[in-house]
Amino acid sequence: MNPSTTIPVINPATEEAFDTVSRGAVHHVADAVDAAFRSQKLWDEMAPSERGKILTAVAGLLDDQIDEVARLTTLEVGKPISEARSDVATASAYFRYYGGAADKVEGETIPVGPGHLVLNMLEPIGVTGHIVPWNYPISLAARSVAPALATGNAAIIKPSEEAPLSVRRLRELCLAAGVPDGVVAVVTGYGAEAGAALVAHPRVGSITFTGSVETGRTVATACARTFKRCVTELGGKSPQIVLGDADMPRAVAHTVRGLFTNAGQTCSASSRILVHRDVASEYAERLAEAASQLRIGPGLEDPQLGPLISAAHLARVSGFIDRGVAEGARLLSGGSRPSSLDKGYFIEPTVFDRVHHSMSLAQEEIFGPVAAITSFDDEDDIASLANDVRYGLVAGIYTQDVARAIGLARKLEAGQVWINDWFVGGVQAPMGGYKESGQGREKGLRGLENYVNVKNIGVALPSES
């Protein structure tokens, strides 16, 4: 094939291409939109309970093929195979959850007095666009595609050019489960080409985007030009607040899970740890020791930490580590490429303490396995410290005083606040950000609202004779 029409898919553990996908252009997007526009009516006119059965069947196929799809995910993203299986299981959970909700999307009547009937109907938007990142490709695709399908929409997915294969496989499973041809489409390619064409197309009624703040701003601006609905999740710099009475082993273990899962390439990673000064030294020592014990390697070997996604991202994360040292933070562990691995985009799990709040380690989303520990003295001021970043996606609080935790949670500018745990809520709990972490909410029943229009109908009733 002509290299200019294809994109190589690189295995981050080997730095070698193992597959290629088409480089989608404007006309590919236009063809997909035309097919979706024609097929969407058929899908919408299907009984909601039948749509729900088909979505549940997609979940079953994902369960049946979890090993195959997880292997694709590991090859393209690099993450440990056990984490990839969890991603596929989450994708299945989304389809099962929204399959069960498909026949429960209900309108309402509005009491206005005798002589009139006023009601709200919920109708599908039509053709919806879904721009999916590389870090959790199949689960994040399912997160928005499943509710869009449940409410009678067609869905066109533009996966990341770095991780397109598992999303492409998801479309195949949708077809195998009975979703009509054209209702789910995947257009592979670069964001500036295929992604921009999808956002600009006049027949696409909504865009759901997960990615960086900078790209999200571009997408939202483009959506505003044609008044498309736009839902964005744009990352975070999420504080994990460890109060003086916290269960220390639990807090450290949850930092390891919350930060080093997927090599820190998670928007809700617990990368900014705010620890009360009375326990800060103990916490830092425990975390540095735990990080140094993590096994690093290729994802198919199922280590605890896989590679970063690309050479460019490795350079970016390494740059943040170098900047942290230059700005005066203390490097406790990690910070280098592992000497035992001569290939792959690997970086050691890295722990800094003595991180001043103004440092880049404390303010910027690194999107890698880099912990930044900042100590504090006054618990009355901790909310102000936690909120003093441009993001507001997630926050966590560790304390044995739940009443104090709930009071603090109310002061935090974050779409989700987790107390004494990390990654809480499952597919049922709505997720979204404050400030530059995005707009709108996904997951749970609120996620259905992104894909329906409200039509109000008023009827004058005949007069009683």
Residue, then its C-alpha position, 0 to 999 in steps of 0.5 A: m500500500n502507498p505509505s501516504t495513505t496508511i498510518p503505522v501502528i507502533n508497539p510501544a514495548t518494541e518500538e516497531a510497527f505491527d500493523t497499519v490503518s487507513r489515513g482517513a480524509v475528508h471524503h472518508v468522513a463524508d461517506a461515513v456520515d452519509a451512511a450513518f444518516r441513512s441508517q440511523k432512522l432504521w435504528d431509531e425506529m427499532a423498538p427500544s427493547e430490541r436496541g437494548k437486546i443488541l447492545t447487551a449482545v455486544a457486551g456478551l461478545l466482548d466478554d467472549q472475546i476478552d483475551e483477543v481484544a485485550r491483546l490488541t489493546t496491549l499491543e497498541v497501547g503497551k499496558p499490562i495485559s491484565e489492565a487491558r482485560s479490565d478495559v475490555a470488561t469495562a467496555s462490556a459493562y457500558f454496553r450492558y448498562y446502557g442496553g438495560a437503559a434503552d427502553k427506560v429513556e422516558g419523557e414527561t408530562i407537564p401539568v398546566g391546568p385543564g384544557h391542554l396537554v403539554l409533554n416533553m419527548l426525548e428524541p435522538i440527535g441523529v448522527t453523533g461523533h466520538i473522538v477517542p484517545w489512545n490511553y483507554p481506547i475501547s473503554l472510552a469509545a464504549r463510554s460514549v458510543a453505548p449511550a448514543l446507540a441506546t437513545g437511537n443515534a448513529a455513531i461515528i468514531k475517530p480513534s487515536e491514530e496511535a491506538p485504533l485497532s481495538v476500536r475497530r474491533l469494537r465496530e465489528l462486534c457491534l455488527a456481529a451483534g445486530v447493529p445495522d450496517g452504517v449505524v456504527a462507523v470507524v474512521t481512522g486517521y489523524g486528528a487534524e484531518a479525519g477528526a477535524a472533518l468529523v467536527a466540521h460536518p454539518r450532519v453531525g449533531s454532537i461531538t464527544f471528545t476526550g483528550s488534551v485541553e488544547t485540542g479540546r478548546t479547538v474542538a469546542t470552538a469548531c462545534a460552536r460555529t455550527f452549534k453542535r452539542c459538545v461534551t469534553e473530558l480534558g484531563g486533570k491534575s487531581p489532588q490526593i489529600v492525605l490528612g494526619d489521621a489517614d490510614m497510611p498503608r491504604a493511602v500509599a497503596h491507593t496512590v500506587r494504583g491511582l498513579f501507576t496504572n497504565a503508566g500514569q497515562t490516566c486523566s484521573a491519576s492521583s499525581r498530585i499528593l497533598v500530605h499533612r506535614d506530620v505524616a509527610s516524611e513517612y508517606a514519601e518514604r513508603l511511596a518511594e519504596a513501593a514505586s521502586q518495587l514495581r516490575i516494569g516490562p512489555g505488557l504481554e508479560d503482564p508487569q505492573l508497569g508498561p511503557l509509555i505510548s510513544a517516543a514523543h511522549l517519553a521525551r515529554v515525561s522525561g522533560f518534566i522529570d528534568r524540570g522537577v530536579a532543576e526547580g528544586a524538588r527532591l527526587l526520591s526514586g526513579g526518574s530514568r529509563p530502566s537499564s534492563l530494557d534496551k527497547g521500548y518507551f519505558i520510564e521508571p516510576t518516579v517519586f518527588d517530594r518537597v514539591h512547591h505548589s508553584m512548580s511545574l510538577a504540581q501544576e501541569e498534567i504530566f500524564g506519566p508515572v510521576a508523583a509530586i508530593t507537597s506537604f501542608d500544615d493548615e487543614d483549614d487551607i487545604a481546599s484552597l491549595a487543592n483548588d489552585v490549579r486550572y483543572g478540576l476533574v477528580a479529588g481524593i481525601y484520606t482520613q478516618d473522620v468521614a464527616r470531616a471528609i464530606g465537609l472538605a469534599r463540598k469545598l473542592e472544585a472537582g467533578q468527582v471526589w473519592i473518600n478513602d479509595w481511588f477509582v470509585g463508582g463504576v460505569q453508573a457514576p457520572m464523571g466530568g470536570y470543573k474548569e479546564s477539565g471539560q464540560g458535560r457529564e458522561k457515564g451513568l444515566r446522565g450520560l444519556e442526556n448527551y444524545v437526546n433532544v427535548k421536544n416540547i409538544g402542547v396540545a389544546l384538548p377538545s372542550e367538554s360538551 
